[in-house]
Amino acid sequence: MGELTVRFTGVSEAIGALRAWAEREKSATERAVQEAAEVVTDTAKGLAPHVTGALAESITITAEGEYTRLTGPTVVYGRIIELGGTITPRDRRYLSWLSDWMTGTGDRVFAKRVHIRPEPYLRPAVEADEGRILDTFREAWEAAAAE
């Protein structure tokens, strides 16, 4: 029976090209993650209730690894505004504040609890920007593949 010999050429070049392509796609993904987070952050800032503007101004992006970004408020009340809830006193019988809290004047108000209705701004931002987020990734990957 005869011998069959097969010779592959260009394998090293092909492996090098694949590694370069993978690195371009990785960089494109990292950029797209950041860009998508910026899109959501900008939209959330626009959707956040603007009493003083502090909530919207506190919405930031935090990197949590190569492909993870967290966007959200840094003010302590950001979560309860998004989700709603009930505030109760921790170590007193009543909550207390001035009725015109923005100026620090007015009548003193006392309450055993305060119900805050939800005013979502983060989830609606993600939902509103879903198409832009997908486009950001698609465009980044297509550009990287075309290099």
Backbone as CSV, one residue per row, in Angstrom:
resi,resn,N_x,N_y,N_z,CA_x,CA_y,CA_z,C_x,C_y,C_z
1,MET,0.833,-1.175,0.000,0.000,0.000,0.000,0.877,1.237,0.000
2,GLY,0.470,2.269,-0.726,1.283,3.472,-0.884,1.176,4.414,0.302
3,GLU,2.131,5.276,0.404,2.169,6.282,1.458,1.523,7.568,0.985
4,LEU,0.855,8.221,1.897,0.242,9.515,1.594,0.913,10.560,2.469
5,THR,1.376,11.603,1.864,2.018,12.686,2.609,1.221,13.968,2.371
6,VAL,0.900,14.614,3.452,0.168,15.883,3.366,1.038,16.946,4.014
7,ARG,1.192,18.060,3.342,1.988,19.152,3.878,1.110,20.396,3.992
8,PHE,1.084,20.955,5.187,0.342,22.190,5.422,1.336,23.342,5.468
9,THR,1.052,24.366,4.736,1.908,25.547,4.758,1.082,26.745,5.194
10,GLY,1.745,27.688,5.812,1.061,28.911,6.232,0.324,28.797,7.553
11,VAL,0.526,27.691,8.270,-0.183,27.503,9.542,0.219,28.577,10.550
12,SER,1.507,28.856,10.633,1.979,29.876,11.580,1.363,31.232,11.265
13,GLU,1.292,31.564,9.982,0.695,32.840,9.583,-0.796,32.871,9.913
14,ALA,-1.474,31.762,9.703,-2.908,31.691,10.010,-3.149,31.848,11.504
15,ILE,-2.330,31.186,12.316,-2.474,31.311,13.768,-2.195,32.748,14.195
16,GLY,-1.169,33.352,13.624,-0.863,34.755,13.936,-2.002,35.676,13.561
17,ALA,-2.609,35.449,12.399,-3.733,36.276,11.956,-4.935,36.106,12.889
18,LEU,-5.180,34.870,13.322,-6.292,34.631,14.251,-6.044,35.309,15.596
19,ARG,-4.817,35.267,16.074,-4.501,35.935,17.341,-4.674,37.451,17.215
20,ALA,-4.249,38.012,16.113,-4.406,39.457,15.890,-5.886,39.824,15.816
21,TRP,-6.661,39.001,15.110,-8.100,39.242,15.018,-8.745,39.181,16.407
22,ALA,-8.363,38.186,17.207,-8.927,38.039,18.556,-8.586,39.261,19.415
23,GLU,-7.380,39.771,19.284,-6.980,40.945,20.057,-7.772,42.184,19.618
24,ARG,-7.994,42.330,18.320,-8.814,43.458,17.823,-10.244,43.362,18.345
25,GLU,-10.806,42.157,18.330,-12.175,41.969,18.823,-12.255,42.228,20.322
26,LYS,-11.240,41.814,21.064,-11.213,42.065,22.508,-11.183,43.563,22.787
27,SER,-10.320,44.286,22.097,-10.242,45.739,22.277,-11.553,46.409,21.872
28,ALA,-12.141,45.934,20.780,-13.414,46.500,20.320,-14.512,46.257,21.348
29,THR,-14.509,45.086,21.966,-15.513,44.770,22.982,-15.339,45.662,24.202
30,GLU,-14.101,45.862,24.637,-13.849,46.736,25.784,-14.349,48.155,25.509
31,ARG,-14.071,48.664,24.306,-14.550,50.008,23.939,-16.075,50.052,23.880
32,ALA,-16.684,49.017,23.318,-18.141,48.987,23.193,-18.821,48.930,24.560
33,VAL,-18.246,48.183,25.492,-18.801,48.120,26.851,-18.823,49.513,27.468
34,GLN,-17.704,50.239,27.348,-17.632,51.591,27.903,-18.616,52.529,27.196
35,GLU,-18.669,52.473,25.870,-19.572,53.340,25.113,-21.029,53.049,25.461
36,ALA,-21.387,51.784,25.599,-22.765,51.424,25.953,-23.105,51.943,27.346
37,ALA,-22.174,51.838,28.273,-22.409,52.364,29.624,-22.604,53.872,29.590
38,GLU,-21.849,54.558,28.742,-21.998,56.015,28.622,-23.367,56.387,28.050
39,VAL,-23.842,55.612,27.082,-25.165,55.860,26.507,-26.237,55.730,27.583
40,VAL,-26.203,54.636,28.341,-27.198,54.407,29.391,-27.096,55.485,30.473
41,THR,-25.888,55.838,30.846,-25.691,56.855,31.880,-26.287,58.188,31.444
42,ASP,-26.027,58.593,30.216,-26.580,59.860,29.724,-28.099,59.843,29.724
43,THR,-28.678,58.735,29.282,-30.144,58.635,29.266,-30.700,58.638,30.680
44,ALA,-30.080,57.897,31.592,-30.542,57.848,32.982,-30.492,59.229,33.617
45,LYS,-29.459,59.991,33.334,-29.359,61.354,33.874,-30.520,62.211,33.385
46,GLY,-30.934,61.997,32.148,-32.066,62.746,31.610,-33.399,62.303,32.182
47,LEU,-33.498,61.029,32.543,-34.758,60.496,33.075,-34.894,60.647,34.589
48,ALA,-33.794,60.877,35.285,-33.836,60.987,36.749,-34.668,62.195,37.156
49,PRO,-35.463,62.054,38.223,-36.222,63.204,38.715,-35.261,64.349,39.053
50,HIS,-35.609,65.552,38.621,-34.725,66.705,38.809,-35.332,67.693,39.802
51,VAL,-35.231,67.388,41.085,-35.656,68.346,42.100,-34.523,69.336,42.325
52,THR,-33.352,68.813,42.653,-32.169,69.660,42.833,-31.114,69.381,41.772
53,GLY,-31.234,68.266,41.076,-30.242,67.857,40.098,-29.148,66.966,40.680
54,ALA,-29.156,66.807,42.003,-28.096,66.019,42.652,-28.149,64.551,42.249
55,LEU,-29.346,63.993,42.111,-29.470,62.587,41.728,-28.859,62.366,40.349
56,ALA,-29.259,63.153,39.381,-28.733,62.994,38.023,-27.225,63.196,37.990
57,GLU,-26.737,64.194,38.695,-25.296,64.461,38.704,-24.508,63.331,39.358
58,SER,-25.154,62.560,40.233,-24.441,61.493,40.938,-24.352,60.196,40.135
59,ILE,-25.021,60.116,39.011,-25.011,58.885,38.212,-23.663,58.781,37.501
60,THR,-22.933,57.721,37.833,-21.582,57.544,37.310,-21.403,56.121,36.777
61,ILE,-20.255,55.912,36.166,-19.882,54.593,35.641,-18.686,54.094,36.444
62,THR,-18.757,52.837,36.859,-17.650,52.202,37.570,-17.249,50.936,36.812
63,ALA,-15.963,50.805,36.535,-15.456,49.596,35.869,-15.358,48.475,36.892
64,GLU,-15.892,47.317,36.525,-15.846,46.133,37.394,-15.166,44.980,36.664
65,GLY,-14.171,45.280,35.890,-13.481,44.265,35.101,-13.468,44.664,33.643
66,GLU,-12.890,43.794,32.818,-12.742,44.103,31.393,-14.071,44.402,30.703
67,TYR,-15.055,43.586,30.964,-16.303,43.671,30.202,-17.506,44.024,31.061
68,THR,-17.284,44.626,32.203,-18.395,44.959,33.093,-18.306,46.412,33.519
69,ARG,-19.407,47.129,33.354,-19.509,48.496,33.852,-20.793,48.586,34.670
70,LEU,-20.688,49.246,35.803,-21.853,49.529,36.634,-22.179,50.995,36.473
71,THR,-23.427,51.294,36.221,-23.841,52.686,36.156,-24.972,52.873,37.154
72,GLY,-24.884,53.929,37.912,-25.907,54.187,38.920,-25.539,55.388,39.768
73,PRO,-26.446,55.747,40.664,-26.237,56.943,41.484,-25.320,56.667,42.676
74,THR,-24.677,57.717,43.132,-23.880,57.620,44.346,-24.600,58.239,45.542
75,VAL,-25.679,58.992,45.299,-26.426,59.551,46.427,-27.170,58.427,47.131
76,VAL,-27.294,58.548,48.430,-27.845,57.475,49.263,-29.308,57.156,48.910
77,TYR,-30.044,58.123,48.420,-31.469,57.919,48.134,-31.749,57.451,46.710
78,GLY,-30.718,57.209,45.922,-30.908,56.826,44.523,-31.726,55.559,44.341
79,ARG,-31.480,54.564,45.178,-32.193,53.283,45.054,-33.681,53.424,45.377
80,ILE,-34.003,54.155,46.439,-35.413,54.250,46.817,-36.198,55.082,45.804
81,ILE,-35.537,56.017,45.133,-36.219,56.762,44.073,-36.528,55.821,42.911
82,GLU,-35.577,54.986,42.533,-35.770,54.039,41.424,-36.853,53.007,41.737
83,LEU,-36.795,52.409,42.924,-37.656,51.270,43.253,-38.860,51.611,44.125
84,GLY,-38.800,52.770,44.788,-39.849,53.096,45.757,-39.609,52.344,47.053
85,GLY,-40.371,52.689,48.061,-40.233,51.995,49.331,-40.762,52.822,50.477
86,THR,-40.523,52.340,51.663,-40.986,53.008,52.871,-39.781,53.337,53.743
87,ILE,-39.742,54.572,54.210,-38.700,55.010,55.126,-39.296,55.045,56.524
88,THR,-38.622,54.391,57.460,-39.048,54.402,58.860,-37.863,54.847,59.718
89,PRO,-38.127,55.404,60.894,-37.018,55.834,61.751,-36.238,54.636,62.283
90,ARG,-34.939,54.802,62.447,-34.094,53.723,62.969,-34.021,53.749,64.491
91,ASP,-33.734,54.914,65.024,-33.506,54.982,66.467,-34.349,56.069,67.141
92,ARG,-35.389,56.505,66.488,-36.317,57.485,67.038,-37.743,56.997,66.772
93,ARG,-38.691,57.623,67.439,-40.079,57.224,67.215,-40.633,57.798,65.917
94,TYR,-40.102,58.974,65.501,-40.642,59.664,64.335,-39.522,60.132,63.418
95,LEU,-39.851,60.235,62.147,-39.020,60.962,61.200,-39.379,62.436,61.361
96,SER,-38.453,63.312,61.064,-38.730,64.735,61.211,-37.958,65.511,60.146
97,TRP,-38.637,66.527,59.562,-38.003,67.395,58.566,-38.788,68.682,58.478
98,LEU,-38.170,69.685,57.847,-38.855,70.962,57.625,-39.667,70.859,56.346
99,SER,-40.876,71.427,56.369,-41.776,71.277,55.219,-41.179,71.860,53.945
100,ASP,-40.412,72.920,54.044,-39.721,73.447,52.867,-38.250,73.077,53.010
101,TRP,-37.951,71.818,52.778,-36.616,71.281,53.024,-35.552,71.879,52.116
102,MET,-35.961,72.407,50.965,-34.967,72.974,50.049,-34.384,74.278,50.596
103,THR,-35.202,75.050,51.324,-34.705,76.307,51.879,-34.394,76.186,53.356
104,GLY,-34.813,75.080,53.969,-34.579,74.899,55.391,-35.525,75.701,56.260
105,THR,-36.659,76.073,55.694,-37.660,76.836,56.442,-38.976,76.076,56.428
106,GLY,-39.965,76.634,57.083,-41.292,76.030,57.079,-41.580,75.315,58.378
107,ASP,-42.709,74.636,58.393,-43.140,73.920,59.595,-42.382,72.611,59.732
108,ARG,-42.171,72.198,60.972,-41.551,70.900,61.233,-42.624,69.831,61.049
109,VAL,-42.294,68.777,60.308,-43.204,67.682,60.020,-42.691,66.437,60.741
110,PHE,-43.609,65.679,61.337,-43.269,64.425,62.006,-44.082,63.303,61.368
111,ALA,-43.460,62.145,61.189,-44.167,60.989,60.619,-43.515,59.708,61.108
112,LYS,-44.345,58.678,61.284,-43.815,57.369,61.676,-43.206,56.638,60.489
113,ARG,-43.669,56.978,59.309,-43.127,56.380,58.083,-43.490,57.272,56.906
114,VAL,-42.681,57.153,55.872,-42.937,57.896,54.639,-42.864,56.906,53.485
115,HIS,-43.890,56.895,52.669,-43.922,56.018,51.489,-43.426,56.819,50.286
116,ILE,-42.443,56.274,49.620,-41.889,56.909,48.426,-42.346,56.096,47.220
117,ARG,-43.031,56.750,46.301,-43.456,56.038,45.093,-42.254,55.887,44.162
118,PRO,-42.187,54.795,43.418,-41.050,54.603,42.514,-41.071,55.616,41.369
119,GLU,-39.904,56.114,41.032,-39.717,56.974,39.861,-38.521,56.416,39.082
120,PRO,-38.738,55.299,38.403,-37.627,54.618,37.725,-36.937,55.511,36.696
121,TYR,-35.643,55.399,36.652,-34.838,56.133,35.681,-33.722,55.253,35.106
122,LEU,-33.264,54.238,35.863,-32.204,53.359,35.354,-32.748,52.282,34.418
123,ARG,-33.742,51.538,34.890,-34.303,50.476,34.043,-34.882,51.057,32.747
124,PRO,-35.641,52.152,32.813,-36.135,52.725,31.554,-35.005,53.188,30.626
125,ALA,-33.891,53.617,31.200,-32.754,54.031,30.366,-32.208,52.844,29.587
126,VAL,-32.042,51.715,30.260,-31.537,50.510,29.589,-32.533,50.062,28.513
127,GLU,-33.811,50.064,28.861,-34.832,49.636,27.902,-34.884,50.571,26.697
128,ALA,-34.792,51.872,26.934,-34.853,52.844,25.836,-33.629,52.745,24.937
129,ASP,-32.495,52.384,25.507,-31.237,52.364,24.760,-30.855,50.991,24.232
130,GLU,-31.719,50.007,24.365,-31.367,48.645,23.960,-30.859,48.583,22.522
131,GLY,-31.542,49.228,21.612,-31.119,49.220,20.210,-29.772,49.887,20.013
132,ARG,-29.557,51.017,20.683,-28.266,51.717,20.571,-27.139,50.878,21.159
133,ILE,-27.431,50.171,22.242,-26.413,49.314,22.865,-26.010,48.203,21.891
134,LEU,-26.994,47.535,21.306,-26.699,46.463,20.351,-25.944,46.999,19.137
135,ASP,-26.347,48.173,18.639,-25.648,48.788,17.508,-24.199,49.116,17.853
136,THR,-23.970,49.569,19.078,-22.607,49.898,19.517,-21.700,48.682,19.412
137,PHE,-22.183,47.543,19.885,-21.382,46.318,19.817,-21.221,45.841,18.377
138,ARG,-22.307,45.846,17.627,-22.239,45.383,16.235,-21.242,46.213,15.449
139,GLU,-21.327,47.537,15.573,-20.423,48.415,14.829,-18.969,48.232,15.256
140,ALA,-18.741,48.074,16.545,-17.365,47.881,17.035,-16.776,46.583,16.497
141,TRP,-17.559,45.514,16.530,-17.061,44.218,16.067,-16.858,44.204,14.551
142,GLU,-17.777,44.824,13.825,-17.611,44.887,12.364,-16.368,45.688,11.976
143,ALA,-16.140,46.796,12.665,-14.947,47.610,12.373,-13.682,46.842,12.693
144,ALA,-13.674,46.116,13.809,-12.482,45.338,14.186,-12.230,44.214,13.189
145,ALA,-13.291,43.580,12.712,-13.138,42.472,11.765,-12.643,42.974,10.409
146,ALA,-12.970,44.227,10.066,-12.580,44.773,8.768,-11.140,45.266,8.724
147,GLU,-10.521,45.398,9.893,-9.121,45.885,9.937,-8.169,44.880,9.334
